[in-house]
Every structure is written in structure tokens, then in C-alpha cells.
Amino acid sequence: MFDEIRRVNRATRAQYGLMLIFGALCIAAAFAPLEEAVRITTVGTLFGFTAGLWVAHLVQVLQRVADTKQPDVTGMAD
């Protein structure tokens, strides 16, 4: 599994890392002892960042595959 992660290009790894960070912050904010309105706003914002990164990643991968007709993971045979 780690070998496959290392073969993925740098932009994809950065996007996965940011999705993981924002997702974890979203979960942490959901259980934080904050006022309800602040907690809802924080969780919604962090979830929006996470979902936005995910959609941007999917568009980038599809665009790369359409342009080069190659998979996102480097070093794999067709």
C-alpha cells in the first residue's frame, strides 16, 4: 500500500494530505466544546474545504487521463 502511495504524483499526494487534515479537523470540530452555532459553522466550512479538494482532485485526475490517456499512478503498465 505504501509503495502505491509513493508512486502517485506529488499533486495527488498533497491533495490527499489536505483532505485528510481537513477531514480530521472537521471531526474534531464536531466534538469540540464550542457554542452550537460556532461548531456548525466550523464543521460546515471544514467539510466544504474537504469536499472541494475531493472534487478538484477528481476533475484533475479525469483531465490528466483525458489529455495523456495514462493512469494517475506513474510506472503502471496499460
Secondary structure, DSSP 8 states (H G I E B T S, - for coil): -HHHHHHB-HHHHHHHHHHHHHHHHHHHHHTS---HHHHHHHHHHHHHHHHHHHHHHHHHHHHHHHHH---SBTT---
